[in-house]
């Protein structure tokens, strides 16, 4: 599936969205690893995906809420090292998603 959204590597202020064929719009919750990000459904019930972007599209792996929260918490810990402004933006997204 092609990437549909905005992107700016290394900047949390850039929102990223993907269009899933079944679940509709997904928004990026946190980076997980190189080429892998955590996404959640934008509308309807909260479903979380590990998304791997590849040259030919994207692969989607549904993961449980607690696994998604764990990945987002790891991202928060990493973002603390990048300064309070970046950490604050990731914290706000974390709170909106999980609290």
DODREN-35063 format. One record per residue (C-alpha): x negated, y negated, z negated; residue in three letters. Coordinates in steps of 0.5 Angstrom, whole numbers, padded with zeros to 4 digits, always signed. Layout:
// residues N
XYZALA;...
This chain:
// residues 99
+0000+0000+0000UNK;-0003-0007+0002UNK;-0005-0012-0003UNK;+0001-0017-0004UNK;-0001-0023-0008UNK;-0006-0028-0010UNK;-0013-0027-0013UNK;-0019-0030-0016UNK;-0025-0025-0018UNK;-0027-0027-0025UNK;-0021-0032-0027UNK;-0016-0030-0031UNK;-0011-0036-0029UNK;-0010-0033-0022UNK;-0004-0029-0022UNK;-0004-0022-0018UNK;+0002-0019-0016UNK;+0003-0012-0012UNK;+0010-0010-0009UNK;+0011-0003-0010UNK;+0016+0001-0005UNK;+0020+0004-0011UNK;+0019-0001-0017UNK;+0019-0008-0013UNK;+0014-0013-0016UNK;+0009-0011-0021UNK;+0004-0016-0024UNK;-0003-0015-0027UNK;-0003-0014-0034UNK;-0011-0013-0035UNK;-0017-0011-0031UNK;-0019-0004-0033UNK;-0025-0002-0029UNK;-0028-0004-0022UNK;-0023-0004-0017UNK;-0018-0001-0022UNK;-0013-0006-0026UNK;-0007-0005-0030UNK;+0000-0007-0027UNK;+0007-0007-0030UNK;+0014-0008-0027UNK;+0016-0015-0027UNK;+0024-0014-0027UNK;+0028-0008-0030UNK;+0025-0003-0035UNK;+0018-0004-0037UNK;+0013+0001-0033UNK;+0006+0001-0033UNK;+0001+0003-0027UNK;-0006+0004-0027UNK;-0007+0001-0020UNK;-0014+0003-0016UNK;-0015-0002-0010UNK;-0018+0002-0004UNK;-0019-0001+0003UNK;-0013+0003+0006UNK;-0008+0001+0001UNK;-0007+0002-0007UNK;-0006+0008-0011UNK;-0001+0008-0017UNK;-0001+0012-0023UNK;+0004+0011-0028UNK;+0002+0011-0035UNK;+0005+0011-0042UNK;+0006+0005-0046UNK;+0001+0006-0051UNK;-0004+0008-0046UNK;-0003+0001-0042UNK;-0003-0003-0049UNK;-0010+0001-0050UNK;-0013-0002-0044UNK;-0010-0009-0045UNK;-0013-0009-0052UNK;-0020-0007-0049UNK;-0019-0012-0044UNK;-0018-0017-0050UNK;-0024-0015-0053UNK;-0028-0016-0047UNK;-0025-0023-0046UNK;-0028-0025-0053UNK;-0035-0025-0050UNK;-0033-0030-0044UNK;-0030-0036-0049UNK;-0024-0038-0052UNK;-0021-0041-0046UNK;-0021-0034-0042UNK;-0019-0030-0049UNK;-0013-0035-0050UNK;-0010-0034-0043UNK;-0011-0026-0044UNK;-0008-0026-0051UNK;-0002-0030-0048UNK;-0001-0025-0043UNK;-0002-0019-0048UNK;+0003-0022-0053UNK;+0008-0023-0047UNK;+0007-0016-0045UNK;+0007-0012-0051UNK;+0010-0016-0057UNK;
